[in-house]
Amino acid sequence: MHSNFGPGLQNALHLIITIVFILTTCLVIIVIYLIINKSGPIKKYRYYMLQNVICCFIFLCAEFITNPVFLFPSFCMVFEPIIPLPAIFNIGGIYVFTILIINMNVSVGFSLFYRYSQVSI
């Protein structure tokens, strides 16, 4: 990895990210089931919640696969994917990663906007 941490801390960080990804994958399945089948009273808002959960999970999958390393204090990152790929895929990965960040933030914004608009009525 290209970060400033030592190899022991990098291995521990990769192990923690892998465990969190596995646990999140298990929990996302349960959350999607609960949103679809058990959230009848919140009619339209459940679709916003479903979109939010799915967008955040897709972003987490992309983050796990690409394994970005943020280089601080400058605003840049390096991708170290699980499977080594040619440089052109890294450039495409930056675009996909950026689109997924925007998509995740927009889905959170839509769900919050809908929820607050219902409260203010």
C-alpha positions, 0 to 999 in steps of 0.5 A: 500500500502507498500509505504512510502506515507500517506494514503491520497496521496496513495488514490489520486495516485490510483485515478489518475492512474485509470483516466489515464488508462480510458483516455488511453484506449479511446485514444488507440482505436482512435490511432489504428484506425488512424494508420490502416486506415489513415496512407497510405503514411507511408507504413511499418512504420505504423506496427512498430507504431501499434506494439509500441502502442499495446505493451505499452497499454498491459504493461499499462493494466498489470501495472493497474491490478497488481498495483506495488509499487516501494520501493525506494531506493532499486530496488524492487517492491511489487504487490498489485493486484486489486483482491487478489491472492495467492503468486504463482501468484505474482511470475508469475506476476513478470515474466510476468511484466518483459517480458512485460517491455522487449517487450515494450522496444524492440518494441520502439527500433525496431520502432526507428531503422527502422525510423532512418534507413529510414532517413539515406538512 
